Amino acid sequence: MDDDDDDVPQLSAHTLAALQEFYLEQQQREGTKTSQGFNQYSVGSIEENWQLSQFWYSDETASCLANEAIVAAGKGGRIACVSAPSVYQKLKEQDDKDFSVVILEYDRRFSVYGEEFIFYDYNNPLNLPENLLPHSFDIVIADPPYLSEECLQKTAETIRYLTKGKILLCTGAVMEEQAAKHLGVKICKFIPKHSRNLANEFRCYVNYASGLD
Ligand SMILES: C[S@@+](CC[C@H](N)C(=O)[O-])C[C@H]1O[C@@H](n2cnc3c(N)ncnc32)[C@H](O)[C@@H]1O
């Protein structure tokens, strides 16, 4: 036997089996999130379609908003992301935490997320599946597609229907007055950033004591 072999640390059969089991479980966990090394929940994994007014948050902003939602929703809380798919994706990256989340979206490409995807068109704000009960979400996060009062007013109908109380709205700074009028939300200090520079200034608005100030 080579002398060098004595220096190689040896694991007991028991430890080796436990380690193999750990790696197998880890692979299975990752396997539900990845396909050929691609994280299906990463922000930007579904490309922006400007025809649908899609402007994704920067990774940092999506994380901030997702963390805010988790804290606001509380343990075992329910979160609804309305026209805010990046926040949904960020939340799913942290799926080990104790919350549940749905994504209400017009773009059917997001149906890859299975039962958590709910088709949504703000033009029919209350045309929602029957199992989506009124006031059943601890927090609703919404980023309506257009900077118009009509779009905000209709999206606000959906938000008010879904929320138990807490609302986190992201939209243009120019919508401050209308946001207060339709949802009773106030502007936050936190400035959301997008992956591309936008001509319009965006802000977050809340109706509760949030971590965004
Ligand atoms: C300004 S983007 C907000 C996205 C957000 N910044 C993010 O990163 O998740 C508007 C969103 O509204 C969605 N949308 C477009 N048309 C819609 C419609 N008719 N009803 C509801 N949502 C719509 C877009 O697909 C997009 O996700």
The ligand as an SDF file (V2000), in Angstrom:
LIG
                    3D

 27 29  0  0  0  0  0  0  0  0999 V2000
  -45.2360   48.0200  -15.6100 C   0  0  0  0  0  0  0  0  0  0  0  0
  -45.1980   46.2490  -15.6800 S   0  0  0  0  0  0  0  0  0  0  0  0
  -44.9100   45.8340  -14.0050 C   0  0  0  0  0  0  0  0  0  0  0  0
  -43.8760   44.7570  -13.8560 C   0  0  0  0  0  0  0  0  0  0  0  0
  -43.0090   44.9480  -12.6140 C   0  0  0  0  0  0  0  0  0  0  0  0
  -42.1850   46.1080  -12.7420 N   0  0  0  0  0  0  0  0  0  0  0  0
  -42.1640   43.7100  -12.3890 C   0  0  0  0  0  0  0  0  0  0  0  0
  -40.9470   43.7750  -12.6110 O   0  0  0  0  0  0  0  0  0  0  0  0
  -42.7100   42.6850  -11.9710 O   0  0  0  0  0  0  0  0  0  0  0  0
  -46.8810   45.9080  -15.9330 C   0  0  0  0  0  0  0  0  0  0  0  0
  -47.3380   44.4690  -15.8960 C   0  0  0  0  0  0  0  0  0  0  0  0
  -48.7160   44.4460  -16.3050 O   0  0  0  0  0  0  0  0  0  0  0  0
  -48.9290   43.3510  -17.1480 C   0  0  0  0  0  0  0  0  0  0  0  0
  -50.0830   43.6430  -18.0520 N   0  0  0  0  0  0  0  0  0  0  0  0
  -50.0730   44.0360  -19.3460 C   0  0  0  0  0  0  0  0  0  0  0  0
  -51.3310   44.1690  -19.7990 N   0  0  0  0  0  0  0  0  0  0  0  0
  -52.1630   43.8750  -18.7690 C   0  0  0  0  0  0  0  0  0  0  0  0
  -53.5800   43.8110  -18.6290 C   0  0  0  0  0  0  0  0  0  0  0  0
  -54.4090   44.0750  -19.6360 N   0  0  0  0  0  0  0  0  0  0  0  0
  -54.0870   43.4560  -17.4220 N   0  0  0  0  0  0  0  0  0  0  0  0
  -53.2610   43.1690  -16.3760 C   0  0  0  0  0  0  0  0  0  0  0  0
  -51.9130   43.1920  -16.4610 N   0  0  0  0  0  0  0  0  0  0  0  0
  -51.3680   43.5470  -17.6440 C   0  0  0  0  0  0  0  0  0  0  0  0
  -47.6320   43.1820  -17.9050 C   0  0  0  0  0  0  0  0  0  0  0  0
  -47.5140   41.8970  -18.4360 O   0  0  0  0  0  0  0  0  0  0  0  0
  -46.6160   43.5050  -16.8100 C   0  0  0  0  0  0  0  0  0  0  0  0
  -46.2600   42.3670  -16.0910 O   0  0  0  0  0  0  0  0  0  0  0  0
  1  2  1  0
  2  3  1  0
  2 10  1  0
  3  4  1  0
  4  5  1  0
  5  6  1  0
  5  7  1  0
  7  8  2  0
  7  9  1  0
 10 11  1  0
 11 12  1  0
 11 26  1  0
 12 13  1  0
 13 14  1  0
 13 24  1  0
 14 15  1  0
 14 23  1  0
 15 16  2  0
 16 17  1  0
 17 18  1  0
 17 23  2  0
 18 19  1  0
 18 20  2  0
 20 21  1  0
 21 22  2  0
 22 23  1  0
 24 25  1  0
 24 26  1  0
 26 27  1  0
M  CHG  2   2   1   9  -1
M  END
$$$$
